[in-house]
Amino acid sequence: MLLLTLPINILTLGLFTFVVNALMLILTSWIAQGMEVGFRVNGFVAAFVGALIVSVVSYVLNRLIAKRD
């Protein structure tokens, strides 16, 4: 997905990645509902906030792991 949206990502200086991540969270929620796992995202705004949280947590964990090496 990121490769397909590369031109838009370049124009927005990478901020469109959050939109792609939000759409992937919505897709994951839709698939999980079919499997009755209990993972649900209600709307695009919730998915966008979730994408921001996932990105921040990923950044912090990557920095912590990089300091150990």
PDB file of N, H, CA, C and O in Angstrom:
ATOM      1  N   MET A   1       0.816  -1.194   0.000  1.00  0.00           N
ATOM      2  CA  MET A   1       0.000   0.000   0.000  1.00  0.00           C
ATOM      3  C   MET A   1       0.861   1.260   0.000  1.00  0.00           C
ATOM      4  O   MET A   1       0.562   2.232  -0.693  1.00  0.00           O
ATOM      5  N   LEU A   2       1.930   1.226   0.786  1.00  0.00           N
ATOM      6  H   LEU A   2       2.173   0.436   1.349  1.00  0.00           H
ATOM      7  CA  LEU A   2       2.777   2.417   0.837  1.00  0.00           C
ATOM      8  C   LEU A   2       3.456   2.677  -0.503  1.00  0.00           C
ATOM      9  O   LEU A   2       3.677   3.827  -0.882  1.00  0.00           O
ATOM     10  N   LEU A   3       3.782   1.617  -1.206  1.00  0.00           N
ATOM     11  H   LEU A   3       3.602   0.683  -0.898  1.00  0.00           H
ATOM     12  CA  LEU A   3       4.398   1.792  -2.524  1.00  0.00           C
ATOM     13  C   LEU A   3       3.398   2.398  -3.508  1.00  0.00           C
ATOM     14  O   LEU A   3       3.768   3.238  -4.328  1.00  0.00           O
ATOM     15  N   LEU A   4       2.145   1.980  -3.434  1.00  0.00           N
ATOM     16  H   LEU A   4       1.844   1.297  -2.768  1.00  0.00           H
ATOM     17  CA  LEU A   4       1.124   2.525  -4.321  1.00  0.00           C
ATOM     18  C   LEU A   4       0.830   3.990  -4.019  1.00  0.00           C
ATOM     19  O   LEU A   4       0.496   4.753  -4.925  1.00  0.00           O
ATOM     20  N   THR A   5       0.950   4.385  -2.771  1.00  0.00           N
ATOM     21  H   THR A   5       1.221   3.765  -2.035  1.00  0.00           H
ATOM     22  CA  THR A   5       0.648   5.762  -2.381  1.00  0.00           C
ATOM     23  C   THR A   5       1.900   6.632  -2.288  1.00  0.00           C
ATOM     24  O   THR A   5       1.861   7.723  -1.720  1.00  0.00           O
ATOM     25  N   LEU A   6       2.985   6.155  -2.835  1.00  0.00           N
ATOM     26  H   LEU A   6       3.016   5.268  -3.296  1.00  0.00           H
ATOM     27  CA  LEU A   6       4.252   6.893  -2.743  1.00  0.00           C
ATOM     28  C   LEU A   6       4.169   8.324  -3.295  1.00  0.00           C
ATOM     29  O   LEU A   6       4.685   9.237  -2.651  1.00  0.00           O
ATOM     30  N   PRO A   7       3.542   8.561  -4.460  1.00  0.00           N
ATOM     31  CA  PRO A   7       3.476   9.956  -4.932  1.00  0.00           C
ATOM     32  C   PRO A   7       2.741  10.889  -3.963  1.00  0.00           C
ATOM     33  O   PRO A   7       3.158  12.029  -3.758  1.00  0.00           O
ATOM     34  N   ILE A   8       1.650  10.404  -3.372  1.00  0.00           N
ATOM     35  H   ILE A   8       1.310   9.478  -3.539  1.00  0.00           H
ATOM     36  CA  ILE A   8       0.911  11.239  -2.416  1.00  0.00           C
ATOM     37  C   ILE A   8       1.736  11.433  -1.149  1.00  0.00           C
ATOM     38  O   ILE A   8       1.729  12.511  -0.555  1.00  0.00           O
ATOM     39  N   ASN A   9       2.445  10.388  -0.740  1.00  0.00           N
ATOM     40  H   ASN A   9       2.451   9.513  -1.223  1.00  0.00           H
ATOM     41  CA  ASN A   9       3.307  10.497   0.442  1.00  0.00           C
ATOM     42  C   ASN A   9       4.411  11.520   0.231  1.00  0.00           C
ATOM     43  O   ASN A   9       4.751  12.261   1.153  1.00  0.00           O
ATOM     44  N   ILE A  10       4.964  11.570  -0.947  1.00  0.00           N
ATOM     45  H   ILE A  10       4.687  10.968  -1.696  1.00  0.00           H
ATOM     46  CA  ILE A  10       6.013  12.549  -1.234  1.00  0.00           C
ATOM     47  C   ILE A  10       5.442  13.959  -1.171  1.00  0.00           C
ATOM     48  O   ILE A  10       6.071  14.865  -0.626  1.00  0.00           O
ATOM     49  N   LEU A  11       4.248  14.141  -1.730  1.00  0.00           N
ATOM     50  H   LEU A  11       3.737  13.404  -2.172  1.00  0.00           H
ATOM     51  CA  LEU A  11       3.633  15.472  -1.719  1.00  0.00           C
ATOM     52  C   LEU A  11       3.271  15.932  -0.307  1.00  0.00           C
ATOM     53  O   LEU A  11       3.359  17.120   0.002  1.00  0.00           O
ATOM     54  N   THR A  12       2.869  15.002   0.542  1.00  0.00           N
ATOM     55  H   THR A  12       2.798  14.037   0.291  1.00  0.00           H
ATOM     56  CA  THR A  12       2.462  15.369   1.901  1.00  0.00           C
ATOM     57  C   THR A  12       3.583  15.179   2.920  1.00  0.00           C
ATOM     58  O   THR A  12       3.354  15.256   4.126  1.00  0.00           O
ATOM     59  N   LEU A  13       4.793  14.930   2.427  1.00  0.00           N
ATOM     60  H   LEU A  13       4.979  14.867   1.447  1.00  0.00           H
ATOM     61  CA  LEU A  13       5.969  14.741   3.279  1.00  0.00           C
ATOM     62  C   LEU A  13       5.790  13.587   4.268  1.00  0.00           C
ATOM     63  O   LEU A  13       6.267  13.652   5.401  1.00  0.00           O
ATOM     64  N   GLY A  14       5.104  12.539   3.831  1.00  0.00           N
ATOM     65  H   GLY A  14       4.716  12.486   2.911  1.00  0.00           H
ATOM     66  CA  GLY A  14       4.950  11.338   4.630  1.00  0.00           C
ATOM     67  C   GLY A  14       3.739  11.303   5.532  1.00  0.00           C
ATOM     68  O   GLY A  14       3.481  10.281   6.168  1.00  0.00           O
ATOM     69  N   LEU A  15       2.987  12.389   5.608  1.00  0.00           N
ATOM     70  H   LEU A  15       3.197  13.219   5.092  1.00  0.00           H
ATOM     71  CA  LEU A  15       1.837  12.413   6.513  1.00  0.00           C
ATOM     72  C   LEU A  15       0.691  11.535   6.028  1.00  0.00           C
ATOM     73  O   LEU A  15      -0.159  11.135   6.823  1.00  0.00           O
ATOM     74  N   PHE A  16       0.659  11.231   4.734  1.00  0.00           N
ATOM     75  H   PHE A  16       1.351  11.556   4.089  1.00  0.00           H
ATOM     76  CA  PHE A  16      -0.386  10.358   4.207  1.00  0.00           C
ATOM     77  C   PHE A  16      -0.238   8.930   4.733  1.00  0.00           C
ATOM     78  O   PHE A  16      -1.173   8.134   4.650  1.00  0.00           O
ATOM     79  N   THR A  17       0.927   8.614   5.267  1.00  0.00           N
ATOM     80  H   THR A  17       1.686   9.262   5.334  1.00  0.00           H
ATOM     81  CA  THR A  17       1.149   7.293   5.862  1.00  0.00           C
ATOM     82  C   THR A  17       0.168   7.040   6.998  1.00  0.00           C
ATOM     83  O   THR A  17      -0.275   5.907   7.187  1.00  0.00           O
ATOM     84  N   PHE A  18      -0.179   8.078   7.758  1.00  0.00           N
ATOM     85  H   PHE A  18       0.180   8.998   7.605  1.00  0.00           H
ATOM     86  CA  PHE A  18      -1.151   7.921   8.837  1.00  0.00           C
ATOM     87  C   PHE A  18      -2.525   7.542   8.291  1.00  0.00           C
ATOM     88  O   PHE A  18      -3.249   6.758   8.905  1.00  0.00           O
ATOM     89  N   VAL A  19      -2.878   8.099   7.145  1.00  0.00           N
ATOM     90  H   VAL A  19      -2.290   8.736   6.647  1.00  0.00           H
ATOM     91  CA  VAL A  19      -4.155   7.757   6.507  1.00  0.00           C
ATOM     92  C   VAL A  19      -4.136   6.299   6.064  1.00  0.00           C
ATOM     93  O   VAL A  19      -5.115   5.579   6.256  1.00  0.00           O
ATOM     94  N   VAL A  20      -3.031   5.862   5.475  1.00  0.00           N
ATOM     95  H   VAL A  20      -2.235   6.447   5.319  1.00  0.00           H
ATOM     96  CA  VAL A  20      -2.908   4.474   5.045  1.00  0.00           C
ATOM     97  C   VAL A  20      -2.979   3.546   6.260  1.00  0.00           C
ATOM     98  O   VAL A  20      -3.647   2.513   6.212  1.00  0.00           O
ATOM     99  N   ASN A  21      -2.301   3.906   7.332  1.00  0.00           N
ATOM    100  H   ASN A  21      -1.759   4.745   7.371  1.00  0.00           H
ATOM    101  CA  ASN A  21      -2.343   3.092   8.559  1.00  0.00           C
ATOM    102  C   ASN A  21      -3.749   3.042   9.141  1.00  0.00           C
ATOM    103  O   ASN A  21      -4.181   1.998   9.629  1.00  0.00           O
ATOM    104  N   ALA A  22      -4.467   4.160   9.094  1.00  0.00           N
ATOM    105  H   ALA A  22      -4.117   5.008   8.697  1.00  0.00           H
ATOM    106  CA  ALA A  22      -5.847   4.182   9.588  1.00  0.00           C
ATOM    107  C   ALA A  22      -6.732   3.272   8.742  1.00  0.00           C
ATOM    108  O   ALA A  22      -7.567   2.545   9.280  1.00  0.00           O
ATOM    109  N   LEU A  23      -6.555   3.306   7.434  1.00  0.00           N
ATOM    110  H   LEU A  23      -5.876   3.896   6.997  1.00  0.00           H
ATOM    111  CA  LEU A  23      -7.332   2.426   6.566  1.00  0.00           C
ATOM    112  C   LEU A  23      -6.999   0.961   6.820  1.00  0.00           C
ATOM    113  O   LEU A  23      -7.879   0.104   6.741  1.00  0.00           O
ATOM    114  N   MET A  24      -5.745   0.667   7.121  1.00  0.00           N
ATOM    115  H   MET A  24      -5.030   1.364   7.186  1.00  0.00           H
ATOM    116  CA  MET A  24      -5.366  -0.714   7.441  1.00  0.00           C
ATOM    117  C   MET A  24      -5.972  -1.160   8.771  1.00  0.00           C
ATOM    118  O   MET A  24      -6.328  -2.328   8.924  1.00  0.00           O
ATOM    119  N   LEU A  25      -6.092  -0.240   9.736  1.00  0.00           N
ATOM    120  H   LEU A  25      -5.803   0.709   9.611  1.00  0.00           H
ATOM    121  CA  LEU A  25      -6.761  -0.570  10.996  1.00  0.00           C
ATOM    122  C   LEU A  25      -8.239  -0.855  10.774  1.00  0.00           C
ATOM    123  O   LEU A  25      -8.795  -1.765  11.389  1.00  0.00           O
ATOM    124  N   ILE A  26      -8.879  -0.085   9.901  1.00  0.00           N
ATOM    125  H   ILE A  26      -8.427   0.654   9.402  1.00  0.00           H
ATOM    126  CA  ILE A  26     -10.283  -0.325   9.586  1.00  0.00           C
ATOM    127  C   ILE A  26     -10.443  -1.676   8.898  1.00  0.00           C
ATOM    128  O   ILE A  26     -11.367  -2.428   9.207  1.00  0.00           O
ATOM    129  N   LEU A  27      -9.550  -1.983   7.971  1.00  0.00           N
ATOM    130  H   LEU A  27      -8.799  -1.372   7.720  1.00  0.00           H
ATOM    131  CA  LEU A  27      -9.593  -3.277   7.289  1.00  0.00           C
ATOM    132  C   LEU A  27      -9.387  -4.422   8.275  1.00  0.00           C
ATOM    133  O   LEU A  27     -10.080  -5.437   8.203  1.00  0.00           O
ATOM    134  N   THR A  28      -8.443  -4.263   9.190  1.00  0.00           N
ATOM    135  H   THR A  28      -7.880  -3.439   9.248  1.00  0.00           H
ATOM    136  CA  THR A  28      -8.190  -5.283  10.208  1.00  0.00           C
ATOM    137  C   THR A  28      -9.411  -5.463  11.109  1.00  0.00           C
ATOM    138  O   THR A  28      -9.758  -6.587  11.470  1.00  0.00           O
ATOM    139  N   SER A  29     -10.053  -4.375  11.465  1.00  0.00           N
ATOM    140  H   SER A  29      -9.771  -3.461  11.171  1.00  0.00           H
ATOM    141  CA  SER A  29     -11.261  -4.442  12.276  1.00  0.00           C
ATOM    142  C   SER A  29     -12.365  -5.184  11.535  1.00  0.00           C
ATOM    143  O   SER A  29     -13.069  -6.002  12.128  1.00  0.00           O
ATOM    144  N   TRP A  30     -12.520  -4.910  10.258  1.00  0.00           N
ATOM    145  H   TRP A  30     -11.948  -4.246   9.776  1.00  0.00           H
ATOM    146  CA  TRP A  30     -13.552  -5.571   9.456  1.00  0.00           C
ATOM    147  C   TRP A  30     -13.299  -7.076   9.377  1.00  0.00           C
ATOM    148  O   TRP A  30     -14.226  -7.877   9.500  1.00  0.00           O
ATOM    149  N   ILE A  31     -12.038  -7.451   9.172  1.00  0.00           N
ATOM    150  H   ILE A  31     -11.285  -6.800   9.072  1.00  0.00           H
ATOM    151  CA  ILE A  31     -11.697  -8.878   9.111  1.00  0.00           C
ATOM    152  C   ILE A  31     -11.904  -9.540  10.472  1.00  0.00           C
ATOM    153  O   ILE A  31     -12.406 -10.661  10.546  1.00  0.00           O
ATOM    154  N   ALA A  32     -11.522  -8.857  11.538  1.00  0.00           N
ATOM    155  H   ALA A  32     -11.115  -7.946  11.478  1.00  0.00           H
ATOM    156  CA  ALA A  32     -11.659  -9.419  12.879  1.00  0.00           C
ATOM    157  C   ALA A  32     -13.125  -9.583  13.273  1.00  0.00           C
ATOM    158  O   ALA A  32     -13.465 -10.523  13.992  1.00  0.00           O
ATOM    159  N   GLN A  33     -13.990  -8.693  12.818  1.00  0.00           N
ATOM    160  H   GLN A  33     -13.714  -7.930  12.234  1.00  0.00           H
ATOM    161  CA  GLN A  33     -15.416  -8.832  13.127  1.00  0.00           C
ATOM    162  C   GLN A  33     -15.978 -10.090  12.484  1.00  0.00           C
ATOM    163  O   GLN A  33     -16.829 -10.755  13.075  1.00  0.00           O
ATOM    164  N   GLY A  34     -15.522 -10.424  11.300  1.00  0.00           N
ATOM    165  H   GLY A  34     -14.830  -9.884  10.821  1.00  0.00           H
ATOM    166  CA  GLY A  34     -15.970 -11.642  10.642  1.00  0.00           C
ATOM    167  C   GLY A  34     -15.496 -12.879  11.373  1.00  0.00           C
ATOM    168  O   GLY A  34     -16.142 -13.925  11.312  1.00  0.00           O
ATOM    169  N   MET A  35     -14.371 -12.771  12.066  1.00  0.00           N
ATOM    170  H   MET A  35     -13.846 -11.921  12.116  1.00  0.00           H
ATOM    171  CA  MET A  35     -13.818 -13.905  12.808  1.00  0.00           C
ATOM    172  C   MET A  35     -14.282 -13.900  14.268  1.00  0.00           C
ATOM    173  O   MET A  35     -13.931 -14.801  15.029  1.00  0.00           O
ATOM    174  N   GLU A  36     -15.061 -12.900  14.661  1.00  0.00           N
ATOM    175  H   GLU A  36     -15.346 -12.168  14.042  1.00  0.00           H
ATOM    176  CA  GLU A  36     -15.582 -12.734  16.017  1.00  0.00           C
ATOM    177  C   GLU A  36     -14.472 -12.699  17.060  1.00  0.00           C
ATOM    178  O   GLU A  36     -14.560 -13.351  18.100  1.00  0.00           O
ATOM    179  N   VAL A  37     -13.427 -11.931  16.768  1.00  0.00           N
ATOM    180  H   VAL A  37     -13.355 -11.402  15.923  1.00  0.00           H
ATOM    181  CA  VAL A  37     -12.300 -11.801  17.685  1.00  0.00           C
ATOM    182  C   VAL A  37     -12.586 -10.734  18.740  1.00  0.00           C
ATOM    183  O   VAL A  37     -12.110 -10.853  19.869  1.00  0.00           O
ATOM    184  N   GLY A  38     -13.338  -9.713  18.407  1.00  0.00           N
ATOM    185  H   GLY A  38     -13.725  -9.616  17.490  1.00  0.00           H
ATOM    186  CA  GLY A  38     -13.664  -8.677  19.364  1.00  0.00           C
ATOM    187  C   GLY A  38     -12.865  -7.401  19.176  1.00  0.00           C
ATOM    188  O   GLY A  38     -12.846  -6.546  20.061  1.00  0.00           O
ATOM    189  N   PHE A  39     -12.208  -7.263  18.040  1.00  0.00           N
ATOM    190  H   PHE A  39     -12.223  -7.958  17.321  1.00  0.00           H
ATOM    191  CA  PHE A  39     -11.454  -6.048  17.741  1.00  0.00           C
ATOM    192  C   PHE A  39     -12.330  -5.186  16.850  1.00  0.00           C
ATOM    193  O   PHE A  39     -12.742  -5.624  15.776  1.00  0.00           O
ATOM    194  N   ARG A  40     -12.623  -3.949  17.288  1.00  0.00           N
ATOM    195  H   ARG A  40     -12.288  -3.593  18.160  1.00  0.00           H
ATOM    196  CA  ARG A  40     -13.529  -3.106  16.526  1.00  0.00           C
ATOM    197  C   ARG A  40     -13.026  -1.662  16.523  1.00  0.00           C
ATOM    198  O   ARG A  40     -12.585  -1.139  17.547  1.00  0.00           O
ATOM    199  N   VAL A  41     -13.101  -1.033  15.354  1.00  0.00           N
ATOM    200  H   VAL A  41     -13.458  -1.458  14.522  1.00  0.00           H
ATOM    201  CA  VAL A  41     -12.762   0.379  15.209  1.00  0.00           C
ATOM    202  C   VAL A  41     -14.013   1.076  14.700  1.00  0.00           C
ATOM    203  O   VAL A  41     -14.556   0.708  13.659  1.00  0.00           O
ATOM    204  N   ASN A  42     -14.471   2.087  15.437  1.00  0.00           N
ATOM    205  H   ASN A  42     -14.030   2.386  16.283  1.00  0.00           H
ATOM    206  CA  ASN A  42     -15.700   2.796  15.073  1.00  0.00           C
ATOM    207  C   ASN A  42     -15.373   4.115  14.386  1.00  0.00           C
ATOM    208  O   ASN A  42     -15.249   5.149  15.043  1.00  0.00           O
ATOM    209  N   GLY A  43     -15.234   4.077  13.076  1.00  0.00           N
ATOM    210  H   GLY A  43     -15.334   3.237  12.543  1.00  0.00           H
ATOM    211  CA  GLY A  43     -15.059   5.297  12.302  1.00  0.00           C
ATOM    212  C   GLY A  43     -13.616   5.606  11.954  1.00  0.00           C
ATOM    213  O   GLY A  43     -12.675   5.033  12.503  1.00  0.00           O
ATOM    214  N   PHE A  44     -13.481   6.539  11.015  1.00  0.00           N
ATOM    215  H   PHE A  44     -14.245   7.004  10.569  1.00  0.00           H
ATOM    216  CA  PHE A  44     -12.158   6.888  10.520  1.00  0.00           C
ATOM    217  C   PHE A  44     -11.352   7.673  11.539  1.00  0.00           C
ATOM    218  O   PHE A  44     -10.137   7.496  11.635  1.00  0.00           O
ATOM    219  N   VAL A  45     -12.004   8.534  12.297  1.00  0.00           N
ATOM    220  H   VAL A  45     -12.991   8.678  12.219  1.00  0.00           H
ATOM    221  CA  VAL A  45     -11.276   9.340  13.287  1.00  0.00           C
ATOM    222  C   VAL A  45     -10.646   8.439  14.346  1.00  0.00           C
ATOM    223  O   VAL A  45      -9.495   8.639  14.734  1.00  0.00           O
ATOM    224  N   ALA A  46     -11.397   7.456  14.807  1.00  0.00           N
ATOM    225  H   ALA A  46     -12.332   7.293  14.492  1.00  0.00           H
ATOM    226  CA  ALA A  46     -10.847   6.509  15.788  1.00  0.00           C
ATOM    227  C   ALA A  46      -9.690   5.731  15.191  1.00  0.00           C
ATOM    228  O   ALA A  46      -8.695   5.478  15.871  1.00  0.00           O
ATOM    229  N   ALA A  47      -9.810   5.348  13.930  1.00  0.00           N
ATOM    230  H   ALA A  47     -10.618   5.553  13.378  1.00  0.00           H
ATOM    231  CA  ALA A  47      -8.722   4.627  13.266  1.00  0.00           C
ATOM    232  C   ALA A  47      -7.503   5.527  13.101  1.00  0.00           C
ATOM    233  O   ALA A  47      -6.372   5.062  13.246  1.00  0.00           O
ATOM    234  N   PHE A  48      -7.710   6.797  12.804  1.00  0.00           N
ATOM    235  H   PHE A  48      -8.629   7.175  12.686  1.00  0.00           H
ATOM    236  CA  PHE A  48      -6.597   7.734  12.639  1.00  0.00           C
ATOM    237  C   PHE A  48      -5.876   7.946  13.963  1.00  0.00           C
ATOM    238  O   PHE A  48      -4.645   7.967  14.004  1.00  0.00           O
ATOM    239  N   VAL A  49      -6.630   8.101  15.041  1.00  0.00           N
ATOM    240  H   VAL A  49      -7.629   8.084  15.008  1.00  0.00           H
ATOM    241  CA  VAL A  49      -6.017   8.255  16.367  1.00  0.00           C
ATOM    242  C   VAL A  49      -5.277   6.978  16.741  1.00  0.00           C
ATOM    243  O   VAL A  49      -4.183   7.031  17.302  1.00  0.00           O
ATOM    244  N   GLY A  50      -5.872   5.838  16.431  1.00  0.00           N
ATOM    245  H   GLY A  50      -6.761   5.795  15.975  1.00  0.00           H
ATOM    246  CA  GLY A  50      -5.202   4.564  16.678  1.00  0.00           C
ATOM    247  C   GLY A  50      -3.914   4.435  15.892  1.00  0.00           C
ATOM    248  O   GLY A  50      -2.923   3.916  16.406  1.00  0.00           O
ATOM    249  N   ALA A  51      -3.912   4.902  14.650  1.00  0.00           N
ATOM    250  H   ALA A  51      -4.717   5.324  14.232  1.00  0.00           H
ATOM    251  CA  ALA A  51      -2.695   4.869  13.838  1.00  0.00           C
ATOM    252  C   ALA A  51      -1.615   5.767  14.432  1.00  0.00           C
ATOM    253  O   ALA A  51      -0.435   5.417  14.420  1.00  0.00           O
ATOM    254  N   LEU A  52      -2.021   6.923  14.952  1.00  0.00           N
ATOM    255  H   LEU A  52      -2.979   7.207  14.962  1.00  0.00           H
ATOM    256  CA  LEU A  52      -1.059   7.813  15.614  1.00  0.00           C
ATOM    257  C   LEU A  52      -0.467   7.154  16.854  1.00  0.00           C
ATOM    258  O   LEU A  52       0.738   7.240  17.090  1.00  0.00           O
ATOM    259  N   ILE A  53      -1.308   6.497  17.644  1.00  0.00           N
ATOM    260  H   ILE A  53      -2.287   6.427  17.453  1.00  0.00           H
ATOM    261  CA  ILE A  53      -0.836   5.832  18.858  1.00  0.00           C
ATOM    262  C   ILE A  53       0.114   4.691  18.512  1.00  0.00           C
ATOM    263  O   ILE A  53       1.159   4.539  19.144  1.00  0.00           O
ATOM    264  N   VAL A  54      -0.245   3.893  17.515  1.00  0.00           N
ATOM    265  H   VAL A  54      -1.094   4.017  17.002  1.00  0.00           H
ATOM    266  CA  VAL A  54       0.625   2.792  17.095  1.00  0.00           C
ATOM    267  C   VAL A  54       1.969   3.331  16.609  1.00  0.00           C
ATOM    268  O   VAL A  54       3.011   2.744  16.899  1.00  0.00           O
ATOM    269  N   SER A  55       1.955   4.433  15.879  1.00  0.00           N
ATOM    270  H   SER A  55       1.108   4.910  15.642  1.00  0.00           H
ATOM    271  CA  SER A  55       3.193   5.016  15.376  1.00  0.00           C
ATOM    272  C   SER A  55       4.080   5.531  16.503  1.00  0.00           C
ATOM    273  O   SER A  55       5.293   5.323  16.484  1.00  0.00           O
ATOM    274  N   VAL A  56       3.482   6.201  17.482  1.00  0.00           N
ATOM    275  H   VAL A  56       2.497   6.371  17.498  1.00  0.00           H
ATOM    276  CA  VAL A  56       4.261   6.735  18.603  1.00  0.00           C
ATOM    277  C   VAL A  56       4.855   5.599  19.435  1.00  0.00           C
ATOM    278  O   VAL A  56       6.028   5.645  19.805  1.00  0.00           O
ATOM    279  N   VAL A  57       4.050   4.587  19.728  1.00  0.00           N
ATOM    280  H   VAL A  57       3.097   4.549  19.428  1.00  0.00           H
ATOM    281  CA  VAL A  57       4.543   3.452  20.516  1.00  0.00           C
ATOM    282  C   VAL A  57       5.657   2.722  19.758  1.00  0.00           C
ATOM    283  O   VAL A  57       6.660   2.329  20.352  1.00  0.00           O
ATOM    284  N   SER A  58       5.481   2.546  18.462  1.00  0.00           N
ATOM    285  H   SER A  58       4.666   2.866  17.979  1.00  0.00           H
ATOM    286  CA  SER A  58       6.500   1.897  17.642  1.00  0.00           C
ATOM    287  C   SER A  58       7.798   2.701  17.643  1.00  0.00           C
ATOM    288  O   SER A  58       8.883   2.128  17.741  1.00  0.00           O
ATOM    289  N   TYR A  59       7.692   4.023  17.536  1.00  0.00           N
ATOM    290  H   TYR A  59       6.811   4.489  17.457  1.00  0.00           H
ATOM    291  CA  TYR A  59       8.871   4.883  17.546  1.00  0.00           C
ATOM    292  C   TYR A  59       9.613   4.772  18.878  1.00  0.00           C
ATOM    293  O   TYR A  59      10.835   4.625  18.907  1.00  0.00           O
ATOM    294  N   VAL A  60       8.865   4.845  19.976  1.00  0.00           N
ATOM    295  H   VAL A  60       7.872   4.965  19.952  1.00  0.00           H
ATOM    296  CA  VAL A  60       9.493   4.791  21.299  1.00  0.00           C
ATOM    297  C   VAL A  60      10.177   3.442  21.515  1.00  0.00           C
ATOM    298  O   VAL A  60      11.305   3.390  22.004  1.00  0.00           O
ATOM    299  N   LEU A  61       9.501   2.354  21.154  1.00  0.00           N
ATOM    300  H   LEU A  61       8.584   2.396  20.757  1.00  0.00           H
ATOM    301  CA  LEU A  61      10.105   1.037  21.336  1.00  0.00           C
ATOM    302  C   LEU A  61      11.330   0.847  20.452  1.00  0.00           C
ATOM    303  O   LEU A  61      12.315   0.245  20.880  1.00  0.00           O
ATOM    304  N   ASN A  62      11.278   1.351  19.233  1.00  0.00           N
ATOM    305  H   ASN A  62      10.478   1.840  18.886  1.00  0.00           H
ATOM    306  CA  ASN A  62      12.455   1.264  18.360  1.00  0.00           C
ATOM    307  C   ASN A  62      13.634   2.042  18.927  1.00  0.00           C
ATOM    308  O   ASN A  62      14.774   1.584  18.836  1.00  0.00           O
ATOM    309  N   ARG A  63      13.383   3.195  19.504  1.00  0.00           N
ATOM    310  H   ARG A  63      12.458   3.567  19.578  1.00  0.00           H
ATOM    311  CA  ARG A  63      14.461   3.986  20.104  1.00  0.00           C
ATOM    312  C   ARG A  63      15.039   3.280  21.330  1.00  0.00           C
ATOM    313  O   ARG A  63      16.252   3.298  21.541  1.00  0.00           O
ATOM    314  N   LEU A  64      14.186   2.663  22.132  1.00  0.00           N
ATOM    315  H   LEU A  64      13.201   2.649  21.961  1.00  0.00           H
ATOM    316  CA  LEU A  64      14.667   1.941  23.310  1.00  0.00           C
ATOM    317  C   LEU A  64      15.503   0.729  22.918  1.00  0.00           C
ATOM    318  O   LEU A  64      16.533   0.454  23.534  1.00  0.00           O
ATOM    319  N   ILE A  65      15.068   0.017  21.909  1.00  0.00           N
ATOM    320  H   ILE A  65      14.232   0.241  21.408  1.00  0.00           H
ATOM    321  CA  ILE A  65      15.811  -1.157  21.457  1.00  0.00           C
ATOM    322  C   ILE A  65      17.126  -0.742  20.804  1.00  0.00           C
ATOM    323  O   ILE A  65      18.139  -1.421  20.973  1.00  0.00           O
ATOM    324  N   ALA A  66      17.123   0.356  20.066  1.00  0.00           N
ATOM    325  H   ALA A  66      16.300   0.907  19.928  1.00  0.00           H
ATOM    326  CA  ALA A  66      18.340   0.825  19.395  1.00  0.00           C
ATOM    327  C   ALA A  66      19.402   1.244  20.418  1.00  0.00           C
ATOM    328  O   ALA A  66      20.596   1.076  20.167  1.00  0.00           O
ATOM    329  N   LYS A  67      18.985   1.786  21.560  1.00  0.00           N
ATOM    330  H   LYS A  67      18.015   1.923  21.764  1.00  0.00           H
ATOM    331  CA  LYS A  67      19.945   2.194  22.589  1.00  0.00           C
ATOM    332  C   LYS A  67      20.633   1.007  23.234  1.00  0.00           C
ATOM    333  O   LYS A  67      21.771   1.130  23.685  1.00  0.00           O
ATOM    334  N   ARG A  68      19.974  -0.135  23.288  1.00  0.00           N
ATOM    335  H   ARG A  68      19.049  -0.235  22.922  1.00  0.00           H
ATOM    336  CA  ARG A  68      20.554  -1.323  23.887  1.00  0.00           C
ATOM    337  C   ARG A  68      21.636  -1.918  22.995  1.00  0.00           C
ATOM    338  O   ARG A  68      22.597  -2.503  23.496  1.00  0.00           O
ATOM    339  N   ASP A  69      21.493  -1.779  21.703  1.00  0.00           N
ATOM    340  H   ASP A  69      20.712  -1.304  21.296  1.00  0.00           H
ATOM    341  CA  ASP A  69      22.475  -2.343  20.771  1.00  0.00           C
ATOM    342  C   ASP A  69      23.629  -1.415  20.687  1.00  0.00           C
ATOM    343  O   ASP A  69      24.585  -1.683  19.959  1.00  0.00           O
TER     344      ASP A  69
END
